[in-house]
Amino acid sequence: MKYILMSLISLMIFSACKNDSKEQPVAEETVVEETTANDNYDLYGADFSVDNAYEVGVLGAKYEKMKVGDTVRLTLKGKVNSVCQKKGCWMRMDLGDEKEIFVKFKDYGFFVPLDLEPGTEVLIAGKAFKEETSVEDLKHLAEDAGEPQSEIDAITEPEEVYSFLSSGVKIPTKS
């Protein structure tokens, strides 16, 4: 009886760890044809190949079709809109059509420079996904941003966010 119970518990643990998110491939025609040699970049995080990097704009249509929990692994090339000014622990990239990708760094294991200029073209490798930000978190972010109480109180619904968990970032070396 003891062995049966232990087997059932082990089975439940393994099935609870199952990842149900769907990896989606990216169309090949969106590959960036020319990339610069790896030695022309400053690396933050884990190294990765710049070959077969996709232009970030291609991801916009993918994000629209994604459900919360779907993922796509890829290397992207795109422009930075902003960087966390406290530590460099996140950045926002331009997705086009007035949309952005919120980029976090894997395991909070590295940061990008605080002085990374908006418009700088960078390469990132990792996982794109769509997530939902709770009303509580949205209100917290609005408070941190110094928004008026009337705007904070107007937040009543969660928001879907285009996200990217990056294992590495390459920024062109300054000459």
C-alpha positions in Angstrom: 0.0 0.0 0.0 2.8 2.3 0.9 4.5 1.8 -2.5 1.2 2.4 -4.4 0.7 5.7 -2.5 4.2 6.8 -3.3 3.8 5.9 -7.0 0.6 7.9 -7.2 2.2 10.9 -5.5 5.1 10.7 -7.9 2.8 10.5 -10.9 0.8 13.5 -9.7 4.1 15.6 -9.3 5.3 14.7 -12.8 2.0 15.5 -14.4 1.7 18.8 -12.6 5.1 19.8 -14.1 3.9 19.3 -17.6 4.2 22.4 -19.8 1.0 22.9 -21.8 2.1 26.0 -23.7 2.4 25.6 -27.4 5.7 26.4 -29.1 4.9 28.1 -32.5 7.3 28.1 -35.4 8.1 31.4 -37.2 7.9 31.7 -41.0 11.3 31.3 -42.7 10.7 34.3 -45.1 11.2 36.7 -42.2 14.9 35.9 -41.6 17.2 38.9 -41.5 19.5 38.2 -44.4 22.6 40.1 -43.4 23.9 40.3 -39.8 27.1 41.7 -38.4 29.8 39.5 -37.0 29.5 38.6 -33.4 32.6 40.6 -32.4 30.8 43.8 -33.3 28.5 43.4 -30.3 28.7 43.8 -26.6 27.1 40.6 -25.1 24.8 40.6 -22.0 23.6 37.2 -20.7 24.2 34.0 -22.6 25.9 34.0 -26.0 23.8 33.2 -29.1 24.1 33.2 -32.9 22.9 36.2 -34.8 22.3 34.0 -37.9 18.6 33.6 -38.7 17.5 36.6 -36.6 14.0 37.8 -37.4 12.9 41.4 -37.7 10.8 42.3 -34.7 7.9 43.6 -36.8 7.1 40.1 -38.0 6.3 39.1 -34.4 3.4 41.6 -34.3 1.1 39.3 -36.3 2.2 36.3 -34.3 1.4 38.1 -31.0 -2.1 38.9 -32.3 -2.8 35.2 -32.9 -1.3 34.0 -29.6 -3.2 33.0 -26.6 -1.9 33.6 -23.1 0.6 30.8 -22.5 1.6 30.3 -26.1 5.4 30.7 -26.8 7.7 31.2 -29.7 11.5 30.7 -29.3 13.6 32.9 -31.6 16.2 35.5 -32.1 14.9 39.0 -32.8 16.4 42.2 -34.2 14.7 45.4 -33.3 14.9 48.9 -31.8 14.8 49.8 -28.1 12.2 52.2 -26.9 13.2 52.4 -23.3 15.2 50.7 -20.5 14.6 50.4 -16.8 16.4 53.4 -15.3 17.0 51.9 -11.9 19.0 48.8 -12.9 18.6 48.1 -16.6 16.6 45.0 -15.6 14.1 45.3 -18.4 13.6 47.1 -21.7 10.8 47.8 -24.1 11.2 47.3 -27.8 9.2 48.8 -30.7 6.9 46.3 -32.3 5.4 48.8 -34.7 1.8 50.1 -34.9 2.4 51.9 -31.6 2.9 48.6 -29.8 5.8 47.4 -27.7 7.3 44.2 -26.4 8.2 44.1 -22.7 11.6 42.3 -22.4 12.7 40.8 -19.2 16.0 39.0 -18.6 16.2 35.3 -17.7 16.5 34.6 -14.0 17.2 38.3 -13.4 20.7 37.2 -14.3 21.9 40.2 -16.3 21.1 43.8 -17.0 21.6 46.1 -20.0 23.2 49.6 -19.8 21.0 52.3 -18.4 22.3 54.7 -21.1 21.1 52.5 -23.9 19.7 55.1 -26.4 16.1 54.8 -27.7 16.3 53.7 -31.3 19.3 51.5 -30.8 19.0 48.3 -32.8 19.7 45.3 -30.7 19.5 41.5 -31.0 17.8 39.4 -28.4 17.4 35.6 -28.1 14.8 33.8 -26.0 11.1 33.2 -25.8 8.2 35.4 -27.0 4.9 35.0 -25.2 1.7 36.8 -24.3 0.8 37.2 -20.7 -2.0 38.9 -18.7 -1.2 41.6 -16.2 -3.6 41.7 -13.3 -5.6 44.7 -12.2 -3.6 44.8 -8.9 -0.3 44.8 -10.8 -1.5 47.5 -13.2 -2.6 49.7 -10.3 0.8 49.1 -8.6 2.7 50.1 -11.8 0.5 53.2 -12.2 1.2 54.2 -8.6 5.0 53.7 -9.1 4.7 55.9 -12.2 3.1 58.7 -10.2 -0.3 58.6 -12.0 -3.2 60.5 -10.4 -5.5 58.5 -8.2 -8.4 59.0 -10.6 -6.4 57.2 -13.3 -5.5 54.4 -10.9 -9.1 54.0 -9.9 -10.1 53.8 -13.6 -8.1 50.5 -14.0 -10.7 47.8 -13.7 -9.6 45.1 -16.2 -6.5 43.0 -16.7 -4.4 43.8 -19.7 -2.7 41.4 -22.2 1.0 42.3 -22.6 3.4 41.2 -25.4 6.4 39.8 -23.5 9.8 38.3 -24.2 12.1 36.4 -21.8 15.6 37.0 -23.1 18.5 34.7 -22.3 20.9 37.1 -24.1 21.2 40.6 -25.6 23.7 41.9 -28.1 24.1 45.6 -28.4 26.3 47.1 -31.2 29.7 48.1 -29.9 30.1 51.8 -29.7 33.0 53.1 -31.9 
